[in-house]
Amino acid sequence: MLPTTLINSGSQGNGVLSPRDAARHTAGAKRYKYLRRLFHFRQMDFEFALWQMLYLFTSPQRVYRNFHYRKQTKDQWARDDPAFLVLLSIWLCVSTVGFGFVLDMGFFETIKLLLWVVFIDCVGVGLLIATLMWFISNKYLVKQQNRDYDVEWGYAFDVHLNAFYPLLVILHFIQLFFINYVIISDSVIGYFVGNTLWLIAIGYYIYVTFLGYSALPFLKNTAILLYPFALLIMLYLISLACGWNFTKMLCSFYKYRVK
């Protein structure tokens, strides 16, 4: 059960935060606290981060219920604990090394692949998507009567990380067992299996992203975030009809980038 009231010891009699307490709730203060905890592993709750990773597959709604609880207790939607980011980074490194091994890359090629996946695929694309979603949600999805509320950029980036984790596991782990012997073959079953995994991975990304923004009570019309499903299914059917193998194209792209 989530708490229905918030007791704020730093608030004044009229419910307004005192200047000192308000300073602690600024975006800069929250960012500083988050980055500072990156260097204090004992302060991170890795067990809870693992719980979130598990439920992002089985019941992602439960993960976002915790975001509600954090808002009511700590007055912010975004994570204040970098444990999830640390574990995601470790998983990203391990899965990318496995990807390099399956593609028969050398040591330095695997390092280049790792740098590309971390700083471009995850961080770079994540910053772009988070910023775009932050702008769209605040510009078009906030209810008129709740203009005092806005979507935190940190929360938008957390939503991306939540959605990126299942995609990463599907494409950089599960897919590895099928690449050499099934997917990159020139058979129909090859591009069917590969493209189906892409459909599931990107579909999961869209769904978890939708859950993230629909969990915010001051947003409206969040169902439009599910509209890309129609385009995704259309591209999937076209790829099967034309024999496009997305995984084979990705492998060729990565090998070209690390040369």
HUFENVEN-V994939 format. One record per helix or strand of 2 or more residues. SS is the DSSP state (~ for helix, > for strand). FROM is the first residue (numbers start at 0). TO is the last residue. If there is no record, write none. Layout:
SS|FROM|TO, SS|FROM|TO
This chain:
~|18|23, ~|26|36, ~|40|42, ~|45|57, ~|59|73, ~|82|101, ~|106|140, ~|143|145, ~|152|171, ~|173|176, ~|178|182, ~|187|213, ~|221|225, ~|227|241, ~|245|256
